[in-house]
């Protein structure tokens, strides 16, 4: 619900489709966590809730999207989300994006100083690097980033992917926007203006995409890719 709440802050958003496996979780969140959006989200005319399996939905739908956000459970062996982290799934998800579309997924722990620093990485409980590698094998551009999640007591990783934009058949160069550009967009596009956001602004944006040197070096060691036949589990 909170993800939908944040997306609906953007005045340019015309429609949000949220797919959730468990209606009971949605109802409990509505009742006990109203600050996550609750009735405000559910009553927004731009919002549509589908109770069902996100993997099945995206595999079956003929719709295409400007943005696909995977706010899903971790890739754990006993969990329902592992197929949403595979190379095969990302290959299909790419076909569901509009031109200039963006795909983003939560990617587990991304500690600034990784716990596993030795040569053996198969026992690493983090899947941040494998998720990046897997997406990088499918999309033209993948950008890893992280932020601190106090309730998780650690830094958490995300990966954003997109196809290289082209104009008249030629690839366009892309770089991170400056903090001033981000602040201007917030002021004009976010309902309620800059004061509606407690934590995010241009400077925060730049920090999120500046991974620490130990984390970058560690990610460079990890070459694993997640597939249906060879999944990688956090635990």
Protein Blocks (a to p, Z undefined) as FASTA:
>chain_A
ZZmmmmmmpmklmbdcdddfblklmmmmmmmmmmnnpmmmmmpmkbccddddfklmmmmp
mbdcfbdcdddddddfkbmklmmmcfklmmmmmmmpcehiacdddebjadfbdfblcfbl
klpcbfklmmmmmmmmmmmbdcddddddfklopacddddddddddeehiacddddddfkl
mmmmmmmmmghijmlpmkbcfklmmmmmmccfklmmmmmmpmcdcdfklccdfZZ
